[in-house]
């Protein structure tokens, strides 16, 4: 009798799990393909860059091994472009990807074709970043404007760098851009549209900003398809005398899943810094066929808000 009851309980559970949408794809076998392809295309940005490496077993402390001299090309529905190898596993293609186009990368490695594709998102939904003058200084409150495109599955991401620099009083200018330190800043927001991953409740902040986001704010358009919304952000580390560089981006579906899975597991795999995707078994989303890695894309806008006019031309790479 107990066995029959157990079977009755287990079968619905199995059916439920099978019916669930699979958000991430993991390779936990440890037998992953040794080729890692990694590249993020940016709308309108030159050149298209892709890296090829051999993966390593978890715990291997040796240097990541690049794949040199592979044949690699980039395809659209109309054209085909060839990559050139530079160094350290880096391949470049001298094109600027266009929003709305689908690009497929193919790499011939050891007789196998490793490939992946991405559709470049549009930047039309990315508005402007403005200082909220209604709030009390010295703390910094900002508003980020989204003009969402209707019936397009958009995934918006926001992050900010706190910029610190050395000052040369003799020439009244920056000493050198290499002396600028760009550091990811934590943020708070009251927007109802944000994904709550990487967030926690903090009741001790000002003006009701009680949800803290650990460096990145992800806003899917599920709740405002085709509408204009304002995302409010509060940065406790940025006061009236600081400089901030704000990024608004639209990620394609692959880069979105990669980033969410990578950041979710970063606390567990953080000892390998940002190279977690090069190790097997991998707990990070991958869209690469006959290999592993990520080939995604984004459209991004950046805005510098600073009290110092000399800082406006700073470029963060």
C-alpha positions in Angstrom: 0.0 0.0 0.0 2.8 2.4 0.8 4.5 1.7 -2.5 1.3 2.5 -4.4 0.9 5.8 -2.6 4.5 6.7 -3.3 4.1 6.0 -7.0 0.9 8.1 -7.1 2.8 11.0 -5.5 5.9 10.7 -7.7 4.3 10.6 -11.1 2.6 14.0 -10.9 5.9 15.5 -9.6 7.7 14.1 -12.6 5.1 15.4 -15.0 5.3 18.8 -13.3 9.1 19.0 -13.7 8.9 17.9 -17.3 6.4 20.6 -18.1 8.4 23.4 -16.5 10.2 25.8 -18.9 13.9 25.2 -18.8 15.6 28.5 -18.2 19.3 27.4 -18.2 21.1 24.6 -19.8 23.9 23.0 -17.7 26.6 20.5 -18.4 27.3 18.8 -15.1 28.8 15.6 -16.6 32.4 16.8 -16.7 32.6 15.5 -20.2 32.0 18.8 -22.0 33.4 19.5 -25.4 36.9 20.9 -25.1 36.3 23.9 -27.4 35.1 27.1 -25.8 33.7 29.9 -28.0 33.1 33.2 -26.4 32.0 36.5 -28.0 29.5 39.4 -27.4 28.6 41.5 -30.4 27.7 45.1 -29.8 25.3 47.0 -32.2 27.3 49.4 -34.3 30.6 48.7 -32.7 33.8 47.7 -34.5 35.3 45.1 -34.6 33.3 41.9 -34.0 35.5 39.9 -31.6 35.4 36.2 -30.6 37.7 34.1 -28.4 38.5 30.4 -28.8 40.0 28.4 -26.0 40.3 24.8 -24.7 38.2 24.1 -21.6 39.7 22.8 -18.4 38.6 20.5 -15.6 37.3 22.2 -12.4 40.2 22.9 -10.1 42.8 23.0 -12.8 45.1 25.9 -11.9 47.1 26.1 -15.1 46.7 28.9 -17.6 43.7 28.8 -20.0 45.0 27.4 -23.4 44.0 29.5 -26.5 43.2 27.9 -29.8 45.4 29.5 -32.5 44.9 29.5 -36.2 41.4 28.2 -36.5 39.3 29.0 -39.5 36.4 31.2 -38.4 33.7 33.1 -40.3 30.6 35.2 -39.6 27.4 34.7 -41.7 24.2 36.7 -42.3 21.4 35.8 -44.6 23.2 37.9 -47.3 26.9 37.9 -46.6 29.9 36.0 -45.2 32.8 37.6 -43.4 36.2 36.1 -42.4 37.8 36.4 -39.0 41.5 37.1 -38.6 43.5 35.7 -35.7 45.5 38.2 -33.6 46.8 36.7 -30.3 45.7 35.0 -27.1 42.8 33.2 -28.7 41.4 36.5 -30.0 39.8 36.6 -33.5 38.4 39.8 -35.1 36.1 40.6 -38.0 36.1 44.2 -39.3 32.3 44.7 -39.4 29.9 46.7 -37.2 26.9 44.4 -36.4 23.5 46.0 -37.2 20.5 45.9 -35.0 17.8 43.5 -36.1 20.2 41.3 -38.0 21.0 37.7 -37.2 24.6 36.6 -37.2 26.0 33.1 -37.1 29.6 32.4 -36.2 31.3 29.2 -37.3 34.7 27.9 -36.3 36.4 24.9 -37.8 38.5 23.3 -35.1 40.1 19.8 -35.5 37.6 18.8 -38.2 34.5 19.9 -36.1 32.4 22.9 -36.8 31.6 24.9 -33.6 28.8 27.4 -34.2 26.3 29.7 -32.5 24.0 32.6 -33.6 22.6 35.8 -32.2 20.1 38.5 -33.3 21.3 42.0 -32.4 18.8 43.9 -30.2 17.7 47.4 -31.0 18.7 50.5 -28.9 15.5 52.3 -29.7 14.1 51.5 -26.3 17.1 53.0 -24.5 16.3 56.5 -23.5 18.3 58.9 -21.3 19.7 59.0 -17.8 18.9 62.2 -15.8 19.6 63.4 -12.4 16.5 63.5 -10.3 16.4 67.2 -9.1 13.4 66.6 -7.0 15.4 64.5 -4.5 17.5 66.0 -1.7 21.2 66.1 -2.3 24.0 65.2 -1.6 23.0 61.6 -2.4 22.4 60.8 -6.0 19.0 59.8 -7.4 18.7 59.1 -11.1 15.9 58.3 -13.6 16.4 55.9 -16.5 14.0 56.3 -19.4 12.8 53.2 -21.3 10.7 53.5 -24.5 9.8 49.9 -25.0 9.2 48.4 -28.5 5.9 46.6 -28.7 5.7 42.9 -29.2 9.5 42.5 -28.9 10.8 40.4 -26.0 13.3 43.0 -24.5 15.6 42.4 -21.6 17.0 45.6 -20.2 20.1 45.8 -17.9 21.5 48.7 -15.9 24.8 49.2 -14.2 26.9 52.1 -13.1 30.6 52.7 -12.5 31.8 55.0 -9.8 34.7 57.0 -11.4 37.6 58.1 -9.3 40.6 60.0 -10.7 43.7 61.8 -9.8 43.8 65.6 -10.2 46.8 67.6 -11.5 46.3 71.1 -10.1 49.2 72.5 -12.3 47.4 72.0 -15.6 43.8 71.8 -14.2 43.1 68.6 -16.1 43.2 64.8 -15.7 46.7 63.5 -15.4 46.0 60.5 -17.7 43.0 58.2 -18.4 45.0 55.3 -17.1 44.8 57.0 -13.7 41.0 56.7 -13.7 39.5 53.9 -11.6 36.1 52.6 -12.7 34.4 50.6 -10.0 31.0 48.9 -10.1 28.6 50.6 -7.7 25.8 49.0 -5.8 22.3 50.4 -6.4 18.8 50.7 -5.0 15.5 51.0 -6.9 11.8 51.2 -6.2 10.8 50.1 -9.7 8.1 47.3 -9.7 9.5 45.9 -13.0 12.9 44.7 -11.9 13.9 41.1 -11.6 14.6 40.5 -7.9 17.6 38.2 -8.4 20.8 39.5 -6.8 18.7 41.7 -4.5 18.1 42.0 -0.8 16.0 44.0 1.6 17.7 46.9 3.4 15.4 49.0 5.6 18.0 51.5 6.6 18.2 53.6 3.3 16.7 57.0 2.5 13.4 57.9 0.9 12.0 54.3 0.8 14.7 52.8 -1.4 14.8 49.5 0.5 15.7 47.0 -2.2 19.4 46.7 -2.8 20.7 45.3 -6.1 24.2 43.8 -6.2 25.7 45.8 -9.1 23.2 44.9 -11.8 19.6 45.7 -12.3 17.7 43.5 -14.8 14.3 44.8 -16.1 12.4 42.5 -18.5 9.5 44.2 -20.4 7.0 41.6 -19.2 5.0 44.2 -17.3 5.1 47.2 -19.7 5.3 45.8 -23.3 5.3 48.7 -25.7 5.0 51.4 -23.0 7.3 54.1 -21.7 8.5 53.6 -18.1 10.9 55.4 -15.8 13.3 53.3 -13.7 14.4 55.2 -10.6 17.8 54.4 -9.1 19.5 55.5 -5.9 23.3 55.2 -5.5 24.5 55.6 -1.9 28.1 55.7 -2.9 27.7 58.5 -5.4 27.3 62.0 -3.8 27.3 65.4 -5.5 31.1 65.4 -5.7 31.4 62.1 -7.4 31.4 61.0 -11.0 29.2 58.2 -12.4 29.2 56.4 -15.7 25.7 54.9 -16.3 25.1 52.0 -18.7 21.7 51.1 -20.2 21.6 48.0 -22.4 19.3 45.7 -24.2 20.6 42.1 -24.2 19.7 39.4 -26.7 18.1 36.2 -25.2 21.3 34.3 -25.1 23.4 37.0 -23.4 20.6 37.6 -21.0 20.4 34.0 -19.9 24.2 33.8 -19.7 24.5 36.8 -17.5 21.8 35.8 -15.2 23.2 32.3 -14.8 26.8 33.5 -14.4 25.9 36.1 -11.8 23.7 33.6 -9.9 26.6 31.1 -9.6 29.4 33.7 -9.3 29.3 33.4 -5.5 30.1 29.7 -5.7 32.6 29.9 -8.6 34.0 33.3 -7.9 37.5 31.9 -7.2 37.9 31.6 -11.0 36.9 35.2 -11.5 35.2 35.7 -14.9 36.5 32.6 -16.5 33.9 30.2 -15.1 32.6 29.3 -18.6 36.0 27.8 -19.5 35.8 25.1 -16.9 33.9 21.8 -16.9 31.5 20.9 -15.5 29.9 24.2 -16.3 26.9 25.7 -14.5 26.6 28.6 -16.9 24.2 28.9 -19.8 25.7 28.2 -23.2 24.2 28.5 -26.7 27.3 27.1 -28.6 26.8 23.9 -30.6 29.6 21.3 -30.7 31.3 23.1 -27.9 30.5 25.4 -25.0 30.6 29.2 -24.3 28.4 32.2 -25.2 27.8 34.0 -28.4 25.4 36.8 -27.7 24.8 40.5 -28.4 23.7 43.8 -26.9 22.8 47.4 -27.7 24.2 49.8 -25.1 24.2 53.5 -24.3 26.4 55.1 -21.7 26.0 58.5 -20.0 28.5 60.3 -17.8 27.1 62.5 -15.0 29.8 64.6 -13.4 30.3 68.0 -11.8 33.6 68.2 -13.6 33.3 69.2 -17.3 36.8 67.8 -18.0 35.5 64.4 -17.3 32.9 64.3 -20.0 35.1 62.8 -22.7 36.3 59.8 -20.6 35.9 56.5 -22.5 35.5 53.3 -20.5 36.7 50.2 -22.4 
